[in-house]
Amino acid sequence: VRSIENERIGLTGWKPDWKASYSTSSKLIECRIDTTSFTASLYIKALAEGVRSIEQRITLHADSPVIDLSADFVKTDNVMPEAIYFAFPLNLNDGWRGYFDTGDLPVELDREQLAGTCRDWVTVNSYASIHDNKKGATLYCPDAPLVMFSNFNFGRNQSAIKRDKNPLLLAWATNNYWETNFRGSQPGLIQLRYAFNAQSEYNQALIAAEAQKVIQPPIIYQAVNCKVESDGQFIRLHTPGVKVLYVKASEDKKGTIAR
């Protein structure tokens, strides 16, 4: 139900009880395991509704608990309402808590959100976490910031998210639902990265540090002409939970400013 006046003040025209139809991959084209000395990757190529084909890679590392995820697909041209999700069903008790970062600040779902703000979905800076009193998991989102907690919630206008057991953590990759001036269809190649890690109790400082490693991985390249071996570190932080947001040269060129 469209209302330009309501949309100007953030009131959606979506009916909370609207019914969605869901589909998964329809046909497997290729599946294989690729290995290196330190990694093992599951490669899947399949057909799915809304895309020409989709290629997914799930990579395990010998030296890290973080699982790297990638998805490459060519979006078809379609103006009918549609979205693409990557679903993570989790074995958690009811009463779990959700966490995410936005504007470089950690926020607890519902409890630390401002009254009247959206609960159906959230825009994350780098991660979304779900934890009960013993265990949990974190999804890192370097490319696509939209996430849903618990279930498919878009347009439900919820004031709080249900804490039922075995929730879904949903990476909301693409959609054309917006009541804005975005183009109705955005076809073409889309390449997305995510990462996932199962954990014990929620540790905000640890998760924030992991998020930075996912979003800004080390740049490694070959030294073409290096007669003398050397090493160094640009900046060292001693306080957990503090991270560098931005580094620049000072205006007088005599120093460096780190925020």
NORQUI-V704326 format. One record per pair of residues at least 24 apart in sequence whose C-alpha atoms are under 10 Angstrom apart, sorted by sequence separation. I is the first residue (numbers start at 1). J is the second residue. D is the distance in Angstrom with one decimal. If there is no record, write none. Layout:
i: [I,I]
j: [J,J]
d: [D,D]
This chain:
i: [24,25,29,31,33,35,37,38,39,50,51,52,100,101,102,122,123,146,147,148,23,24,28,29,30,31,32,33,34,35,36,37,38,39,48,50,51,99,100,101,102,121,122,123,146,147,23,27,28,29,31,33,36,38,41,45,47,49,50,51,100,101,102,121,122,145,146,147,22,23,41,42,43,44,45,46,49,50,51,100,101,120,121,122,144,145,146,25,41,43,45,50,99,100,101,120,121,144,145,146,25,99,100,119,120,121,144,98,99,100,119,120,121,139,141,143,144,98,99,120,121,132,138,139,140,209,212,50,97,98,99,120,121,137,139,141,208,209,212,49,50,51,97,98,120,121,132,208,209,212,50,96,97,98,119,120,121,205,206,207,208,209,49,96,97,119,120,121,205,206,208,95,96,97,118,119,120,121,204,205,95,96,118,119,120,121,130,204,205,92,93,94,95,96,98,100,118,119,120,130,203,205,92,93,94,96,97,99,100,118,119,120,130,90,91,92,93,96,98,100,109,117,118,119,120,121,129,90,91,92,93,116,117,118,119,120,128,92,93,116,117,118,119,128,92,93,102,116,128,91,92,115,91,92,90,91,90,100,144,143,144,88,110,111,121,123,143,144,99,110,122,142,143,144,88,98,109,110,121,141,142,143,97,98,109,141,142,140,141,142,96,140,141,139,140,141,139,140,138,139,140,138,139,137,138,139,22,24,90,137,138,20,21,22,23,24,85,86,87,89,136,137,138,20,22,24,85,88,89,136,137,22,85,98,135,136,137,87,97,135,136,137,138,87,98,134,135,136,137,96,97,134,135,136,85,95,96,127,129,131,133,134,135,140,94,95,96,126,127,128,129,130,131,132,133,134,139,140,94,95,96,127,129,130,131,132,133,138,142,93,94,95,96,129,131,132,137,140,141,142,69,92,93,94,96,98,130,131,140,66,67,68,92,93,94,130,131,138,139,140,142,143,66,67,92,93,94,129,138,140,141,142,66,91,92,93,129,140,141,142,90,91,92,129,140,90,91,92,89,90,91,89,90,129,88,89,90,128,88,89,127,87,88,89,126,127,86,87,88,126,86,87,88,127,128,85,86,87,126,127,85,86,87,126,127,84,85,86,125,126,84,85,86,127,84,85,126,127,83,84,85,126,83,84,85,125,83,84,82,83,84,82,83,81,82,83,81,82,80,81,79,80,81,107,78,79,106,75,106,71,106,81,82,99,101,105,79,80,81,98,100,104,79,80,97,99,78,79,10,77,78,79,101,77,78,79,86,88,90,100,76,77,78,75,76,77,75,76,77,75,76,74,75,76,74,75,73,74,75,73,74,72,73,74,72,73,71,72,73,71,72,70,71,72,70,71,69,70,71,69,70,68,69,70,68,69,67,68,69,67,68,66,67,68,66,67,65,66,67,20,65,66,64,65,66,65,56,18,51,52,54,55,56,57,58,59,16,18,50,51,52,54,56,58,16,17,18,51,58,16,17,104,14,15,16,17,14,15,16,104,13,14,15,16,12,14,12,66,12,11,68,66,14,14,12,13,12,10,8,7,8,7,4,3,4,2]
j: [48,49,53,55,57,59,61,62,63,74,75,76,124,125,126,146,147,170,171,172,48,49,53,54,55,56,57,58,59,60,61,62,63,64,73,75,76,124,125,126,127,146,147,148,171,172,49,53,54,55,57,59,62,64,67,71,73,75,76,77,126,127,128,147,148,171,172,173,49,50,68,69,70,71,72,73,76,77,78,127,128,147,148,149,171,172,173,53,69,71,73,78,127,128,129,148,149,172,173,174,54,128,129,148,149,150,173,128,129,130,149,150,151,169,171,173,174,129,130,151,152,163,169,170,171,240,243,82,129,130,131,152,153,169,171,173,240,241,244,82,83,84,130,131,153,154,165,241,242,245,84,130,131,132,153,154,155,239,240,241,242,243,84,131,132,154,155,156,240,241,243,131,132,133,154,155,156,157,240,241,132,133,155,156,157,158,167,241,242,130,131,132,133,134,136,138,156,157,158,168,241,243,131,132,133,135,136,138,139,157,158,159,169,130,131,132,133,136,138,140,149,157,158,159,160,161,169,131,132,133,134,157,158,159,160,161,169,134,135,158,159,160,161,170,135,136,145,159,171,135,136,159,136,137,136,137,137,147,191,191,192,137,159,160,170,172,192,193,149,160,172,192,193,194,139,149,160,161,172,192,193,194,149,150,161,193,194,193,194,195,150,194,195,194,195,196,195,196,195,196,197,196,197,196,197,198,82,84,150,197,198,81,82,83,84,85,146,147,148,150,197,198,199,82,84,86,147,150,151,198,199,85,148,161,198,199,200,151,161,199,200,201,202,152,163,199,200,201,202,162,163,200,201,202,152,162,163,194,196,198,200,201,202,207,162,163,164,194,195,196,197,198,199,200,201,202,207,208,163,164,165,196,198,199,200,201,202,207,211,163,164,165,166,199,201,202,207,210,211,212,140,163,164,165,167,169,201,202,211,138,139,140,164,165,166,202,203,210,211,212,214,215,139,140,165,166,167,202,211,213,214,215,140,165,166,167,203,214,215,216,165,166,167,204,215,166,167,168,166,167,168,167,168,207,167,168,169,207,168,169,207,168,169,170,207,208,168,169,170,208,169,170,171,210,211,169,170,171,210,211,170,171,172,211,212,170,171,172,211,212,171,172,173,214,172,173,214,215,172,173,174,215,173,174,175,215,174,175,174,175,176,175,176,175,176,177,176,177,176,177,176,177,178,204,176,177,204,174,205,173,208,184,185,202,204,208,183,184,185,202,204,208,184,185,202,204,184,185,117,184,185,186,208,185,186,187,194,196,198,208,185,186,187,185,186,187,186,187,188,187,188,187,188,189,188,189,188,189,190,189,190,189,190,191,190,191,190,191,192,191,192,191,192,193,192,193,192,193,194,193,194,193,194,195,194,195,194,195,196,195,196,195,196,197,196,197,196,197,198,152,197,198,197,198,199,199,191,154,187,188,190,191,192,193,194,195,153,155,187,188,189,191,193,195,154,155,156,189,196,155,156,243,154,155,156,157,155,156,157,245,155,156,157,158,155,157,156,210,157,157,214,214,177,179,178,179,179,179,179,179,180,180,179,179,180,179]
d: [6.5,7.3,8.9,9.8,9.5,9.2,9.5,5.1,8.8,8.8,4.5,6.4,6.0,5.3,7.8,5.9,6.5,8.6,4.9,7.1,7.9,7.6,9.8,9.6,9.1,9.7,9.8,9.6,9.0,9.5,9.6,8.5,7.3,9.8,9.7,6.2,5.1,9.6,7.7,6.4,8.8,6.9,5.5,9.0,6.4,5.4,7.1,9.5,9.8,9.6,10.0,9.7,10.0,9.7,9.7,9.7,9.7,9.5,5.6,8.8,7.8,6.2,9.8,5.8,6.4,8.2,5.2,8.4,9.7,9.9,9.0,9.8,9.7,9.5,9.4,9.8,8.9,8.1,9.9,5.6,7.1,9.1,4.6,8.4,7.9,7.9,7.0,9.3,9.4,10.0,9.6,7.6,8.3,4.4,9.4,6.6,7.1,7.5,8.2,8.7,8.7,5.8,6.2,8.4,7.7,10.0,6.0,7.4,5.0,8.9,8.6,9.4,9.7,8.0,8.2,9.0,8.2,5.6,6.4,8.9,8.8,9.9,9.0,9.0,9.5,8.7,8.6,7.9,8.2,4.6,8.4,8.2,6.8,9.1,8.1,9.9,9.6,7.6,9.7,9.8,8.5,9.5,5.7,6.6,4.9,6.5,9.5,7.1,8.9,10.0,8.2,6.7,5.5,8.9,8.4,5.5,9.0,9.8,8.2,9.3,9.0,7.9,9.3,5.5,6.2,9.2,6.9,9.8,6.1,7.7,8.3,9.1,4.2,8.7,9.8,9.9,6.5,9.9,9.7,4.5,6.8,7.3,9.7,9.1,6.5,9.8,8.7,7.5,8.0,8.5,8.8,7.6,8.8,9.7,9.6,9.2,9.9,7.6,6.2,9.3,9.9,9.5,7.3,6.2,9.9,9.5,9.3,9.0,9.5,7.5,6.2,8.4,7.7,8.6,10.0,6.2,8.3,8.7,9.8,9.8,8.7,9.8,7.7,6.5,8.3,9.8,8.3,9.7,9.7,9.2,9.1,9.7,9.7,7.7,6.3,7.4,8.3,8.9,9.2,9.6,8.3,9.1,6.6,9.5,7.4,9.8,9.6,7.4,9.3,9.0,7.1,8.4,8.4,9.5,8.1,9.7,8.0,9.3,9.8,8.6,7.0,9.6,8.1,9.0,9.3,9.9,5.8,7.9,9.4,6.0,9.8,8.2,6.0,8.2,8.9,7.2,8.6,7.3,8.8,8.9,6.4,7.3,9.7,9.1,8.2,7.0,6.4,8.7,5.1,8.4,9.7,5.6,6.9,7.1,4.9,9.1,5.9,6.1,8.3,4.7,8.4,5.8,6.8,7.3,5.4,9.0,9.7,9.7,9.4,5.6,6.5,9.8,9.5,9.6,9.7,9.6,9.9,9.7,9.6,9.0,8.7,4.2,7.6,9.3,9.7,9.9,9.2,9.9,9.5,6.0,5.4,10.0,9.7,9.4,7.8,5.2,7.9,9.3,9.9,5.9,5.8,9.1,9.2,9.6,9.2,9.0,4.0,6.6,8.5,9.4,7.6,5.8,5.3,7.1,9.3,8.4,5.9,9.5,9.8,9.7,8.5,5.6,7.7,9.1,8.9,4.9,7.9,9.7,9.2,9.8,9.5,9.8,8.4,8.9,6.6,8.8,9.8,9.7,5.4,6.7,7.7,9.5,9.7,9.7,7.9,7.5,8.6,7.7,8.3,8.6,4.6,7.4,9.4,9.7,6.7,8.5,9.9,8.5,8.2,9.1,9.6,9.8,7.4,3.9,8.8,9.6,9.8,6.2,6.1,9.5,9.6,9.3,8.7,4.6,7.4,8.2,10.0,9.8,9.0,9.3,7.0,8.4,9.7,9.9,5.6,6.6,8.4,8.0,9.4,10.0,8.4,5.0,9.5,7.4,5.0,8.7,10.0,7.2,7.8,8.6,8.6,4.8,7.0,9.5,8.2,5.2,7.4,9.7,6.7,5.7,9.2,6.1,6.1,8.8,8.5,4.5,7.4,9.5,5.6,6.4,8.0,6.6,5.0,8.4,9.7,8.0,10.0,6.2,6.1,8.2,8.6,4.8,8.0,9.4,9.9,10.0,5.9,6.4,9.7,6.5,6.4,5.1,8.6,6.0,9.7,10.0,5.6,6.7,9.4,7.8,8.6,4.7,7.2,9.9,6.4,5.5,8.7,9.9,7.6,5.5,7.3,7.3,7.5,5.2,9.0,10.0,5.4,6.4,8.3,4.0,9.8,5.7,6.7,7.6,6.2,7.8,6.0,7.1,8.0,5.9,7.5,9.0,9.4,9.9,9.2,9.7,7.5,9.4,9.6,9.7,8.7,8.6,9.6,8.8,9.6,9.7,8.7,8.0,9.3,9.6,9.5,9.4,5.1,8.2,9.3,8.9,7.7,5.0,9.9,9.1,5.4,8.6,8.6,5.8,8.0,9.9,9.9,9.4,9.7,9.9,8.3,6.6,7.8,9.1,7.9,4.9,7.3,5.1,8.1,4.7,6.8,7.1,5.1,9.2,5.1,6.3,8.1,4.3,7.0,5.8,6.1,7.2,5.5,8.7,5.8,6.7,8.1,4.5,8.9,5.9,6.4,7.5,5.3,8.9,5.7,6.6,8.4,4.5,8.5,5.8,6.1,7.7,4.9,8.2,6.3,5.3,8.6,4.5,7.5,5.5,6.6,6.5,5.1,9.0,5.7,6.2,8.7,4.9,9.1,9.3,6.4,8.1,9.6,7.9,10.0,9.2,10.0,9.7,8.9,9.6,9.7,9.5,9.7,9.6,9.7,9.3,9.1,8.2,9.6,9.1,9.8,9.9,9.9,9.0,8.5,8.5,8.3,9.5,9.8,5.7,7.0,9.6,8.8,6.8,4.1,9.9,5.5,7.2,6.4,8.5,8.4,7.8,8.7,8.6,7.4,8.7,9.7,8.4,8.4,9.4,8.6,8.9,9.5,9.6,9.4,8.4,7.8,9.7,9.8,7.3,9.7,8.6,9.0,9.7,9.9,8.4]
